[in-house]
């Protein structure tokens, strides 16, 4: 089985993630990242945001797993909707 493509990386800005995958907001909030609507969200990467909030690399890795699972669901729904 091929590995799933990572749609969201730590180098993406918070705004980029939210714009491309709006359903990522509850996940970010669950991790204590409420910065998706602040000015820094446009220039701060996910990695920078997690470091700024005192999160570990392990927590960033878990966040990315959760965000990518959600992004995969959204991409699948987009593909299914195009077929209709």
N, C-alpha and C positions, 0 to 999 in steps of 0.2 A: 504494500500500500504506500503510495507516495505521500510525503509530508505535505501538510497544508501550507499554502503560501502565507507568510506573515504580512498581513495587510496594515497593521499598526506597529510602529517601532518606537523605541525610546527617543529617537531623533526627530520625531514629528512634533509640531507644536500642538498645544492643547486645543487651540482653535481649529487647526487642521483636522484633528480627530473628530471634534464635535460637528464640524461642518460636513464631513464625509460620512460620519456614522452618528447621527443624532441620538440614537438609543444608547449611546455610550455614556450619556450624562449620569444616569443612576449608578453606573459602575464607578465612575470617577468620584461621585459623592459618597458611595459606600466605603471608598478608600480614604475619605477625608479630604479629597481634592475638590474644593468648591470654587476653584479659580477659573473655571471655564468661562465665566462671564466678567472677569476682571481684565484690565488693560494688559497685564503680563501674559495673558493666554495667547496673544498673537505672536509673541516673540520667545516665550519660554517653552522649551521642549518638555515632553513628559518626564524625561530623566532629570532635567533641571528642577521641574516642579516637585518631583518626589524627594529629591535631595533637599530642596528648600523647606519641605514639610517634615524633614527628619526621618524619612523612610529609608530603609536598607535596600541594597541591590536585590535581595531576595523578594522584598515586597514589590519592587518594580517589576521583577520577573513575573510574579503572580498577577499583578495588575495587567501586564501585557498579555498573559494567557487569557484572562477573563475578557479583555477588550477584543482580542482577536477571535475568540469564540463568538462574541456578539457580532463582530464585523462579518464573519463568515456567514452567519445566519442572514444578515442583511443582504449580502451579495447573492446568496441563494434565492432569497425572495425577489430580488431585482431580476434575476435570470428567469425565474418562473413567471413573473409578471410580463416579461418581454415575449414569452411564448404564447401568451393569451391573446 
